[in-house]
Amino acid sequence: MTSGAIKTVNSPAESFKAPLGLLVPIIAIPAITTCAGAINQPDHPILVAAVPIALVYTILSTLGLCYSLMAKANKIRKGVYFPAISELGVQRPEQLLYQVGMSLVACCLAVGMFGMEGALLRHFTFGHNATYVAEATKTLVGSRKAGLMAAVGVCTQGLFTLELTISFQSILHWAGTAVFAYGAFQHCEAMLRLFDGIESPLAEHPWFIWSNAAKHLCIEKVPSLLFFLPILGQVLSASGIGGNTEPEPKEKSKESKEPKQEQPDQVVLANLPEKGKARMAAYEVCCRILSVRVHALVNQRRC
């Protein structure tokens, strides 16, 4: 189901030709370069760290460019501040950017899953006994499988974009979204348990402490906050802040719906201004003179 945030553009004056030859490389080059380097040198620490950065960049650039193109083409209905992510790839040209961007996000996610074990396993097992090492290894493998499932889901919903009607393509899109949500949740939940159990010197690094706190915030707090964004948009739209500023047609009063009753001539004359009364008096005099002349002509003919 869609939220009705998309406005179909049929008028040529409202269309917008996007420079796709420039926008696609902006999205694709960082992700492709980073993934190729990480596959070529999977143990390089800088490349391992660059993969999630490229993933975040690809998401933000894709969604930002799609939103900008829709806004310039006047495809977003007035009063809608937070259209659903899937609605950003419904129509061309932003649909192509959405497909390219989400496919590369899936690539970054998959490459990150394969490079995760070599980069983090030694920190997860440092200072622990054999039982904990075996359990941590099992949890890490399960987390990697869940991450790969999330990558398949995001790739599916990215390639098979949403349609504004219930169709086979829309069903595939929703199925991919569900697979991504389930895999991402399982992956993040397992990784939080592993990060909380780290006893290596990495746990004392300020960046790790900040990163772990951010992970808990994103997993435990942000999803619940996202439910309030559509409500906030509706409140802002209802209050007239940034929404449709055109005045709404006033409802017709009961008096306008009922047929007006004719008033007596004396009441109408009494309500006229002074100039109106003088004009009516002159009109009556002219009418009387014309009537006298007509009667005179009629009597002459009879005679």
LOKOLDREN-668570 format. One record per residue (C-alpha): x, y, z; residue in one letter. Coordinates in Angstrom, 2 decimals. Layout:
// residues N
@c1:X, c2:Y, c3:Z, residuo:A
...
//
This chain:
// residues 303
@c1:0.00, c2:0.00, c3:0.00, residuo:M
@c1:1.20, c2:3.50, c3:-0.74, residuo:T
@c1:0.77, c2:6.69, c3:1.25, residuo:S
@c1:-0.44, c2:8.72, c3:-1.71, residuo:G
@c1:2.58, c2:11.01, c3:-1.69, residuo:A
@c1:3.28, c2:10.62, c3:-5.42, residuo:I
@c1:1.62, c2:12.95, c3:-7.91, residuo:K
@c1:1.55, c2:11.69, c3:-11.48, residuo:T
@c1:2.98, c2:14.23, c3:-13.92, residuo:V
@c1:1.32, c2:14.32, c3:-17.33, residuo:N
@c1:1.92, c2:17.90, c3:-18.41, residuo:S
@c1:5.14, c2:18.46, c3:-20.42, residuo:P
@c1:5.61, c2:21.77, c3:-18.63, residuo:A
@c1:5.93, c2:19.95, c3:-15.32, residuo:E
@c1:8.44, c2:17.35, c3:-16.55, residuo:S
@c1:12.09, c2:17.61, c3:-15.60, residuo:F
@c1:14.99, c2:16.20, c3:-17.60, residuo:K
@c1:17.64, c2:14.99, c3:-15.17, residuo:A
@c1:21.33, c2:14.74, c3:-16.22, residuo:P
@c1:21.51, c2:10.99, c3:-15.53, residuo:L
@c1:24.93, c2:10.76, c3:-17.19, residuo:G
@c1:26.26, c2:12.87, c3:-14.32, residuo:L
@c1:24.08, c2:11.69, c3:-11.43, residuo:L
@c1:24.65, c2:7.95, c3:-11.87, residuo:V
@c1:28.46, c2:8.21, c3:-11.50, residuo:P
@c1:28.02, c2:10.37, c3:-8.40, residuo:I
@c1:26.17, c2:7.47, c3:-6.78, residuo:I
@c1:28.08, c2:4.57, c3:-8.30, residuo:A
@c1:31.79, c2:5.45, c3:-8.35, residuo:I
@c1:32.50, c2:5.47, c3:-4.56, residuo:P
@c1:30.66, c2:2.18, c3:-3.97, residuo:A
@c1:32.18, c2:0.38, c3:-6.97, residuo:I
@c1:35.72, c2:1.57, c3:-6.14, residuo:T
@c1:35.45, c2:0.61, c3:-2.48, residuo:T
@c1:33.93, c2:-2.82, c3:-3.14, residuo:C
@c1:36.54, c2:-3.62, c3:-5.80, residuo:A
@c1:39.36, c2:-2.66, c3:-3.46, residuo:G
@c1:37.91, c2:-4.67, c3:-0.56, residuo:A
@c1:37.52, c2:-7.76, c3:-2.75, residuo:I
@c1:41.07, c2:-7.40, c3:-4.07, residuo:N
@c1:42.59, c2:-6.85, c3:-0.61, residuo:Q
@c1:40.11, c2:-8.25, c3:1.94, residuo:P
@c1:42.54, c2:-7.88, c3:4.89, residuo:D
@c1:43.33, c2:-4.21, c3:4.32, residuo:H
@c1:41.99, c2:-2.34, c3:7.39, residuo:P
@c1:41.31, c2:0.92, c3:5.56, residuo:I
@c1:39.29, c2:-0.80, c3:2.84, residuo:L
@c1:37.39, c2:-2.84, c3:5.41, residuo:V
@c1:36.42, c2:0.37, c3:7.20, residuo:A
@c1:35.64, c2:2.14, c3:3.92, residuo:A
@c1:32.94, c2:-0.36, c3:2.90, residuo:V
@c1:30.33, c2:0.70, c3:5.49, residuo:P
@c1:31.17, c2:4.36, c3:4.82, residuo:I
@c1:30.55, c2:3.81, c3:1.10, residuo:A
@c1:27.30, c2:2.02, c3:1.96, residuo:L
@c1:26.01, c2:4.97, c3:3.98, residuo:V
@c1:27.11, c2:7.43, c3:1.29, residuo:Y
@c1:25.31, c2:5.43, c3:-1.40, residuo:T
@c1:22.08, c2:5.36, c3:0.58, residuo:I
@c1:22.10, c2:9.07, c3:1.37, residuo:L
@c1:23.12, c2:10.18, c3:-2.11, residuo:S
@c1:20.54, c2:7.92, c3:-3.79, residuo:T
@c1:17.63, c2:9.01, c3:-1.63, residuo:L
@c1:18.71, c2:12.65, c3:-1.66, residuo:G
@c1:19.00, c2:12.83, c3:-5.45, residuo:L
@c1:15.72, c2:10.99, c3:-5.98, residuo:C
@c1:13.95, c2:13.35, c3:-3.60, residuo:Y
@c1:15.47, c2:16.39, c3:-5.31, residuo:S
@c1:14.41, c2:15.20, c3:-8.76, residuo:L
@c1:10.87, c2:14.54, c3:-7.57, residuo:M
@c1:10.68, c2:17.97, c3:-5.95, residuo:A
@c1:11.94, c2:19.74, c3:-9.10, residuo:K
@c1:9.48, c2:17.82, c3:-11.27, residuo:A
@c1:6.64, c2:18.70, c3:-8.87, residuo:N
@c1:5.84, c2:15.03, c3:-8.22, residuo:K
@c1:5.50, c2:15.32, c3:-4.45, residuo:I
@c1:2.08, c2:16.36, c3:-3.24, residuo:R
@c1:1.91, c2:19.52, c3:-1.21, residuo:K
@c1:1.95, c2:18.91, c3:2.52, residuo:G
@c1:3.94, c2:15.64, c3:2.24, residuo:V
@c1:7.31, c2:15.98, c3:3.98, residuo:Y
@c1:8.43, c2:12.36, c3:4.40, residuo:F
@c1:7.37, c2:10.23, c3:1.42, residuo:P
@c1:8.01, c2:6.52, c3:1.80, residuo:A
@c1:11.44, c2:5.42, c3:0.61, residuo:I
@c1:9.90, c2:3.05, c3:-1.93, residuo:S
@c1:7.93, c2:5.93, c3:-3.48, residuo:E
@c1:11.16, c2:7.69, c3:-4.43, residuo:L
@c1:11.73, c2:5.15, c3:-7.21, residuo:G
@c1:8.29, c2:4.85, c3:-8.76, residuo:V
@c1:8.71, c2:7.06, c3:-11.84, residuo:Q
@c1:11.49, c2:8.00, c3:-14.23, residuo:R
@c1:14.14, c2:9.42, c3:-14.08, residuo:P
@c1:14.57, c2:8.88, c3:-10.33, residuo:E
@c1:13.61, c2:5.23, c3:-10.79, residuo:Q
@c1:16.92, c2:4.52, c3:-12.54, residuo:L
@c1:18.91, c2:6.21, c3:-9.77, residuo:L
@c1:16.96, c2:4.21, c3:-7.19, residuo:Y
@c1:17.69, c2:0.92, c3:-8.95, residuo:Q
@c1:21.40, c2:1.68, c3:-9.35, residuo:V
@c1:21.79, c2:3.00, c3:-5.81, residuo:G
@c1:19.97, c2:0.18, c3:-4.02, residuo:M
@c1:21.80, c2:-2.47, c3:-6.04, residuo:S
@c1:25.13, c2:-0.95, c3:-4.99, residuo:L
@c1:23.95, c2:-0.78, c3:-1.39, residuo:V
@c1:23.34, c2:-4.53, c3:-1.58, residuo:A
@c1:26.85, c2:-5.02, c3:-3.02, residuo:C
@c1:28.45, c2:-3.00, c3:-0.22, residuo:C
@c1:26.46, c2:-4.93, c3:2.37, residuo:L
@c1:27.48, c2:-8.31, c3:0.92, residuo:A
@c1:31.17, c2:-7.33, c3:0.66, residuo:V
@c1:31.09, c2:-6.08, c3:4.24, residuo:G
@c1:29.63, c2:-9.38, c3:5.44, residuo:M
@c1:32.41, c2:-11.40, c3:3.85, residuo:F
@c1:35.13, c2:-9.16, c3:5.25, residuo:G
@c1:33.63, c2:-8.96, c3:8.72, residuo:M
@c1:34.99, c2:-12.26, c3:10.10, residuo:E
@c1:38.63, c2:-11.53, c3:9.34, residuo:G
@c1:38.43, c2:-8.03, c3:10.79, residuo:A
@c1:36.47, c2:-8.65, c3:13.99, residuo:L
@c1:36.70, c2:-12.29, c3:15.07, residuo:L
@c1:40.00, c2:-11.83, c3:16.92, residuo:R
@c1:38.49, c2:-8.98, c3:18.93, residuo:H
@c1:35.38, c2:-10.98, c3:19.77, residuo:F
@c1:37.41, c2:-13.95, c3:21.04, residuo:T
@c1:40.17, c2:-12.01, c3:22.84, residuo:F
@c1:40.42, c2:-12.93, c3:26.55, residuo:G
@c1:37.61, c2:-15.49, c3:26.49, residuo:H
@c1:37.57, c2:-19.23, c3:27.07, residuo:N
@c1:37.00, c2:-21.87, c3:24.44, residuo:A
@c1:33.28, c2:-22.14, c3:25.14, residuo:T
@c1:32.74, c2:-18.41, c3:24.56, residuo:Y
@c1:34.96, c2:-18.49, c3:21.45, residuo:V
@c1:32.85, c2:-21.27, c3:19.93, residuo:A
@c1:29.64, c2:-19.41, c3:20.76, residuo:E
@c1:30.97, c2:-16.10, c3:19.42, residuo:A
@c1:32.08, c2:-17.78, c3:16.20, residuo:T
@c1:28.65, c2:-19.34, c3:15.77, residuo:K
@c1:26.94, c2:-15.99, c3:16.44, residuo:T
@c1:29.21, c2:-14.24, c3:13.94, residuo:L
@c1:28.45, c2:-16.82, c3:11.23, residuo:V
@c1:24.72, c2:-16.43, c3:11.89, residuo:G
@c1:25.07, c2:-12.67, c3:11.76, residuo:S
@c1:26.85, c2:-12.90, c3:8.42, residuo:R
@c1:24.10, c2:-15.09, c3:6.96, residuo:K
@c1:21.47, c2:-12.64, c3:8.17, residuo:A
@c1:23.42, c2:-9.78, c3:6.61, residuo:G
@c1:23.59, c2:-11.58, c3:3.27, residuo:L
@c1:19.84, c2:-12.16, c3:3.50, residuo:M
@c1:19.38, c2:-8.44, c3:4.04, residuo:A
@c1:21.56, c2:-7.76, c3:0.99, residuo:A
@c1:19.38, c2:-10.02, c3:-1.16, residuo:V
@c1:16.28, c2:-8.24, c3:0.16, residuo:G
@c1:17.51, c2:-4.73, c3:-0.52, residuo:V
@c1:18.67, c2:-5.73, c3:-4.00, residuo:C
@c1:15.26, c2:-7.27, c3:-4.78, residuo:T
@c1:13.27, c2:-4.25, c3:-3.64, residuo:Q
@c1:15.72, c2:-1.98, c3:-5.46, residuo:G
@c1:15.53, c2:-3.71, c3:-8.83, residuo:L
@c1:11.79, c2:-4.38, c3:-8.68, residuo:F
@c1:10.60, c2:-0.90, c3:-7.82, residuo:T
@c1:7.21, c2:-0.14, c3:-6.37, residuo:L
@c1:4.22, c2:0.41, c3:-8.63, residuo:E
@c1:1.19, c2:2.45, c3:-7.61, residuo:L
@c1:-1.08, c2:-0.54, c3:-8.14, residuo:T
@c1:-1.04, c2:-4.06, c3:-6.76, residuo:I
@c1:0.97, c2:-6.06, c3:-9.30, residuo:S
@c1:3.50, c2:-8.87, c3:-9.46, residuo:F
@c1:6.32, c2:-6.32, c3:-9.40, residuo:Q
@c1:4.88, c2:-4.63, c3:-6.32, residuo:S
@c1:4.58, c2:-8.00, c3:-4.57, residuo:I
@c1:8.25, c2:-8.72, c3:-5.31, residuo:L
@c1:9.15, c2:-5.28, c3:-3.99, residuo:H
@c1:7.26, c2:-5.82, c3:-0.74, residuo:W
@c1:8.73, c2:-9.30, c3:-0.34, residuo:A
@c1:12.25, c2:-7.90, c3:-0.78, residuo:G
@c1:11.53, c2:-5.20, c3:1.79, residuo:T
@c1:10.31, c2:-7.80, c3:4.29, residuo:A
@c1:13.38, c2:-10.00, c3:3.73, residuo:V
@c1:15.67, c2:-7.00, c3:4.16, residuo:F
@c1:13.96, c2:-5.91, c3:7.38, residuo:A
@c1:14.13, c2:-9.40, c3:8.90, residuo:Y
@c1:17.75, c2:-10.02, c3:7.89, residuo:G
@c1:18.91, c2:-6.57, c3:9.01, residuo:A
@c1:17.25, c2:-6.94, c3:12.40, residuo:F
@c1:18.76, c2:-10.37, c3:13.01, residuo:Q
@c1:22.21, c2:-9.19, c3:11.91, residuo:H
@c1:22.19, c2:-6.07, c3:14.08, residuo:C
@c1:20.88, c2:-7.90, c3:17.14, residuo:E
@c1:23.67, c2:-10.50, c3:16.91, residuo:A
@c1:26.35, c2:-7.86, c3:16.34, residuo:M
@c1:25.26, c2:-5.88, c3:19.39, residuo:L
@c1:25.70, c2:-8.96, c3:21.58, residuo:R
@c1:29.19, c2:-9.53, c3:20.17, residuo:L
@c1:30.26, c2:-5.90, c3:20.54, residuo:F
@c1:29.04, c2:-5.74, c3:24.13, residuo:D
@c1:31.22, c2:-8.78, c3:24.98, residuo:G
@c1:34.50, c2:-7.43, c3:23.56, residuo:I
@c1:37.38, c2:-7.42, c3:26.09, residuo:E
@c1:40.25, c2:-6.58, c3:23.76, residuo:S
@c1:42.01, c2:-3.17, c3:23.83, residuo:P
@c1:39.60, c2:-2.11, c3:21.09, residuo:L
@c1:36.86, c2:-1.77, c3:23.70, residuo:A
@c1:38.75, c2:1.10, c3:25.38, residuo:E
@c1:39.15, c2:3.16, c3:22.22, residuo:H
@c1:36.98, c2:6.33, c3:22.24, residuo:P
@c1:35.80, c2:5.75, c3:18.68, residuo:W
@c1:34.65, c2:2.24, c3:19.54, residuo:F
@c1:32.76, c2:3.49, c3:22.60, residuo:I
@c1:31.06, c2:6.16, c3:20.50, residuo:W
@c1:30.32, c2:3.68, c3:17.71, residuo:S
@c1:28.81, c2:1.11, c3:20.07, residuo:N
@c1:26.63, c2:3.78, c3:21.71, residuo:A
@c1:25.47, c2:4.90, c3:18.25, residuo:A
@c1:24.62, c2:1.30, c3:17.34, residuo:K
@c1:22.47, c2:0.92, c3:20.44, residuo:H
@c1:20.77, c2:4.23, c3:19.68, residuo:L
@c1:20.03, c2:3.30, c3:16.07, residuo:C
@c1:18.78, c2:-0.20, c3:16.89, residuo:I
@c1:16.86, c2:0.48, c3:20.08, residuo:E
@c1:15.65, c2:4.08, c3:19.78, residuo:K
@c1:15.57, c2:5.29, c3:16.17, residuo:V
@c1:13.11, c2:2.67, c3:14.79, residuo:P
@c1:10.49, c2:3.77, c3:17.29, residuo:S
@c1:11.14, c2:7.43, c3:16.51, residuo:L
@c1:10.59, c2:6.82, c3:12.80, residuo:L
@c1:6.94, c2:6.13, c3:13.49, residuo:F
@c1:6.51, c2:9.73, c3:14.61, residuo:F
@c1:7.89, c2:11.29, c3:11.39, residuo:L
@c1:4.73, c2:10.68, c3:9.31, residuo:P
@c1:2.63, c2:11.94, c3:12.22, residuo:I
@c1:4.80, c2:15.05, c3:12.44, residuo:L
@c1:4.37, c2:15.64, c3:8.72, residuo:G
@c1:0.60, c2:15.39, c3:9.04, residuo:Q
@c1:0.59, c2:17.81, c3:11.97, residuo:V
@c1:2.68, c2:20.34, c3:10.04, residuo:L
@c1:0.47, c2:19.97, c3:7.00, residuo:S
@c1:-2.69, c2:20.42, c3:9.05, residuo:A
@c1:-1.27, c2:23.52, c3:10.71, residuo:S
@c1:-0.42, c2:25.05, c3:7.33, residuo:G
@c1:3.36, c2:25.15, c3:7.90, residuo:I
@c1:5.02, c2:24.57, c3:4.57, residuo:G
@c1:1.97, c2:22.82, c3:3.15, residuo:G
@c1:-0.64, c2:23.91, c3:0.70, residuo:N
@c1:-1.18, c2:27.62, c3:1.28, residuo:T
@c1:-4.07, c2:27.96, c3:-1.18, residuo:E
@c1:-7.25, c2:28.96, c3:0.62, residuo:P
@c1:-9.80, c2:26.22, c3:0.83, residuo:E
@c1:-13.21, c2:26.96, c3:-0.61, residuo:P
@c1:-15.61, c2:28.04, c3:2.08, residuo:K
@c1:-18.62, c2:25.92, c3:2.71, residuo:E
@c1:-21.83, c2:27.31, c3:1.49, residuo:K
@c1:-24.02, c2:28.60, c3:4.25, residuo:S
@c1:-27.49, c2:27.36, c3:4.81, residuo:K
@c1:-28.91, c2:30.66, c3:3.60, residuo:E
@c1:-27.21, c2:30.29, c3:0.19, residuo:S
@c1:-28.58, c2:26.78, c3:-0.23, residuo:K
@c1:-32.16, c2:27.86, c3:0.50, residuo:E
@c1:-34.01, c2:29.78, c3:-2.24, residuo:P
@c1:-34.17, c2:33.46, c3:-1.54, residuo:K
@c1:-37.62, c2:34.83, c3:-0.83, residuo:Q
@c1:-38.69, c2:37.86, c3:-2.85, residuo:E
@c1:-39.14, c2:40.98, c3:-0.77, residuo:Q
@c1:-41.99, c2:43.49, c3:-1.32, residuo:P
@c1:-41.26, c2:46.50, c3:-3.54, residuo:D
@c1:-41.71, c2:48.94, c3:-0.69, residuo:Q
@c1:-39.07, c2:47.15, c3:1.41, residuo:V
@c1:-36.65, c2:47.09, c3:-1.55, residuo:V
@c1:-37.14, c2:50.80, c3:-2.21, residuo:L
@c1:-36.71, c2:51.64, c3:1.46, residuo:A
@c1:-33.35, c2:49.82, c3:1.56, residuo:N
@c1:-31.96, c2:51.67, c3:-1.45, residuo:L
@c1:-29.45, c2:54.51, c3:-0.96, residuo:P
@c1:-30.44, c2:58.10, c3:-1.75, residuo:E
@c1:-29.00, c2:58.03, c3:-5.27, residuo:K
@c1:-30.86, c2:54.84, c3:-5.97, residuo:G
@c1:-34.12, c2:56.30, c3:-4.77, residuo:K
@c1:-33.65, c2:59.37, c3:-7.01, residuo:A
@c1:-32.98, c2:57.15, c3:-10.03, residuo:R
@c1:-36.05, c2:55.05, c3:-9.31, residuo:M
@c1:-38.19, c2:58.21, c3:-9.02, residuo:A
@c1:-36.90, c2:59.51, c3:-12.37, residuo:A
@c1:-37.54, c2:56.10, c3:-13.89, residuo:Y
@c1:-41.14, c2:56.13, c3:-12.63, residuo:E
@c1:-41.71, c2:59.62, c3:-14.08, residuo:V
@c1:-40.38, c2:58.52, c3:-17.48, residuo:C
@c1:-42.56, c2:55.45, c3:-17.40, residuo:C
@c1:-45.67, c2:57.53, c3:-16.58, residuo:R
@c1:-44.96, c2:60.01, c3:-19.41, residuo:I
@c1:-44.45, c2:57.16, c3:-21.84, residuo:L
@c1:-47.68, c2:55.54, c3:-20.67, residuo:S
@c1:-49.65, c2:58.79, c3:-21.19, residuo:V
@c1:-48.30, c2:59.15, c3:-24.73, residuo:R
@c1:-49.14, c2:55.55, c3:-25.57, residuo:V
@c1:-52.71, c2:56.00, c3:-24.32, residuo:H
@c1:-53.04, c2:59.21, c3:-26.38, residuo:A
@c1:-51.90, c2:57.45, c3:-29.53, residuo:L
@c1:-54.30, c2:54.59, c3:-28.93, residuo:V
@c1:-57.26, c2:56.97, c3:-28.46, residuo:N
@c1:-56.37, c2:58.89, c3:-31.66, residuo:Q
@c1:-56.45, c2:55.69, c3:-33.68, residuo:R
@c1:-59.77, c2:54.68, c3:-32.20, residuo:R
@c1:-61.26, c2:58.01, c3:-33.14, residuo:C
//
